Amino acid sequence: MEGKVDPPIIKIVESILTYAYQNRASDVHIEPLKEKVIIRFRIDGILHDILSLSLNLHPPIVSRVKVIANLRTDEHSVSQDGKLQFKLDDEDVDVRVSVVPITNGEKIVLRLLSERSRQFSLLDLGFSDFDLEKVKKAYAKPYGMILATGPTGAGKTTTIYAVLKLLNNRGVNIMTIEDPVEYNIEGVNQIQVNPKTNLT
């Protein structure tokens, strides 16, 4: 299947992912409209129109993304989810892939999950001293709950994972229930929600 994809399409998809990573985008939206394809990046929680492409490029871009994410290329009427990985600047970037049918074709959403995000500590996340102190007091308690809320790309997962890293030591048992598991954390028992097996 790899050999059937035209090299320019391979380059286009690689360029989109590279440019998204370089601009610290959390998501890439590839949206077919009636007369063109729009590429949008979510940066700091806000979607920005980045690029407009000819509509005839859309089917091969969708096929390319499906191939590298191990999704069915012959299925166009149901949503599909997968993963892919690419290397950039000596960093492995995991990408969560969602393809959904819409009225103008198939929309792709790519969620970039870079190692750089995994390495953030609470101090790196921009909390004010006052708020950082509240978070520290909350995670130091042996009971209770911390809610991280906000729009897509706001840093909810990054914040929770930063707290988990602080709590993660051999003397405690940590279990998470996630949908989906975005990053693997050594020493933490992470459960992937799976409604098909009633694991909710």
Order of alpha helices (4+ residues) and beta strands (2+ residues): alpha-beta-beta-beta-alpha-beta-beta-beta-alpha-alpha-alpha-beta-beta
